[in-house]
Amino acid sequence: METEIIHEKKYQQFTAVLGDEEAELAYALPAAGVLDFTHTYVPESARGKGIATKLIEAGLHYARQNGYKVQASCPVVKKYLQAHPEQQ
């Protein structure tokens, strides 16, 4: 089953609706041209299914498409970027 990721600019987050629950990747815009991923949350029932990876990839795609430099305050995003240097 494909997980749809929704970008909610108003709330500065990427969201995946998982039945009655939601997973999210939150971000801040601390400076012009900078997008800082601050927090990742996946409900316990959905962990280990690649949801965080899909959220992070959607966030990075958005950053690339819009010319943002990326910061990773969130340890999950930081770990992802270390494991995938081609995404930096």
Contacts in CASP RR format, 6 or more apart in sequence:
PFRMAT RR
TARGET T0000
AUTHOR 0000-0000-0000
METHOD contacts of the structure
MODEL  1
METEIIHEKKYQQFTAVLGDEEAELAYALPAAGVLDFTHTYVPESARGKG
IATKLIEAGLHYARQNGYKVQASCPVVKKYLQAHPEQQ
3 16 0 8 1.000
3 18 0 8 1.000
3 51 0 8 1.000
3 54 0 8 1.000
4 16 0 8 1.000
4 17 0 8 1.000
5 14 0 8 1.000
5 15 0 8 1.000
5 16 0 8 1.000
5 54 0 8 1.000
5 55 0 8 1.000
5 58 0 8 1.000
6 14 0 8 1.000
6 15 0 8 1.000
6 16 0 8 1.000
6 17 0 8 1.000
7 13 0 8 1.000
7 14 0 8 1.000
7 58 0 8 1.000
7 59 0 8 1.000
7 62 0 8 1.000
8 14 0 8 1.000
8 15 0 8 1.000
11 26 0 8 1.000
12 26 0 8 1.000
12 27 0 8 1.000
12 28 0 8 1.000
12 29 0 8 1.000
13 24 0 8 1.000
13 25 0 8 1.000
13 26 0 8 1.000
13 27 0 8 1.000
14 24 0 8 1.000
14 25 0 8 1.000
14 27 0 8 1.000
14 55 0 8 1.000
14 58 0 8 1.000
14 59 0 8 1.000
14 62 0 8 1.000
15 22 0 8 1.000
15 23 0 8 1.000
15 24 0 8 1.000
16 22 0 8 1.000
16 23 0 8 1.000
16 24 0 8 1.000
16 51 0 8 1.000
16 54 0 8 1.000
16 55 0 8 1.000
18 43 0 8 1.000
18 45 0 8 1.000
18 46 0 8 1.000
18 51 0 8 1.000
21 43 0 8 1.000
21 45 0 8 1.000
21 46 0 8 1.000
22 43 0 8 1.000
23 40 0 8 1.000
23 41 0 8 1.000
23 42 0 8 1.000
23 43 0 8 1.000
23 46 0 8 1.000
23 51 0 8 1.000
23 52 0 8 1.000
23 55 0 8 1.000
24 39 0 8 1.000
24 40 0 8 1.000
24 41 0 8 1.000
24 55 0 8 1.000
25 37 0 8 1.000
25 39 0 8 1.000
25 40 0 8 1.000
25 52 0 8 1.000
25 55 0 8 1.000
25 56 0 8 1.000
25 58 0 8 1.000
25 59 0 8 1.000
25 74 0 8 1.000
25 77 0 8 1.000
26 37 0 8 1.000
26 38 0 8 1.000
26 39 0 8 1.000
26 40 0 8 1.000
26 41 0 8 1.000
26 74 0 8 1.000
27 35 0 8 1.000
27 36 0 8 1.000
27 37 0 8 1.000
27 38 0 8 1.000
27 59 0 8 1.000
28 35 0 8 1.000
28 36 0 8 1.000
28 38 0 8 1.000
28 73 0 8 1.000
29 35 0 8 1.000
29 36 0 8 1.000
30 36 0 8 1.000
30 71 0 8 1.000
33 67 0 8 1.000
33 68 0 8 1.000
33 69 0 8 1.000
34 68 0 8 1.000
34 69 0 8 1.000
34 70 0 8 1.000
34 71 0 8 1.000
35 62 0 8 1.000
35 63 0 8 1.000
35 68 0 8 1.000
35 69 0 8 1.000
35 70 0 8 1.000
35 71 0 8 1.000
36 70 0 8 1.000
36 71 0 8 1.000
36 72 0 8 1.000
36 73 0 8 1.000
37 56 0 8 1.000
37 59 0 8 1.000
37 70 0 8 1.000
37 71 0 8 1.000
37 72 0 8 1.000
37 73 0 8 1.000
37 74 0 8 1.000
37 77 0 8 1.000
38 73 0 8 1.000
38 74 0 8 1.000
39 73 0 8 1.000
39 74 0 8 1.000
40 52 0 8 1.000
40 55 0 8 1.000
40 56 0 8 1.000
40 74 0 8 1.000
40 76 0 8 1.000
40 77 0 8 1.000
42 48 0 8 1.000
42 51 0 8 1.000
42 52 0 8 1.000
42 55 0 8 1.000
52 76 0 8 1.000
52 80 0 8 1.000
53 80 0 8 1.000
56 76 0 8 1.000
56 77 0 8 1.000
56 80 0 8 1.000
57 87 0 8 1.000
60 70 0 8 1.000
60 87 0 8 1.000
62 68 0 8 1.000
63 69 0 8 1.000
63 70 0 8 1.000
70 81 0 8 1.000
70 88 0 8 1.000
72 78 0 8 1.000
72 80 0 8 1.000
72 81 0 8 1.000
80 87 0 8 1.000
81 87 0 8 1.000
81 88 0 8 1.000
END
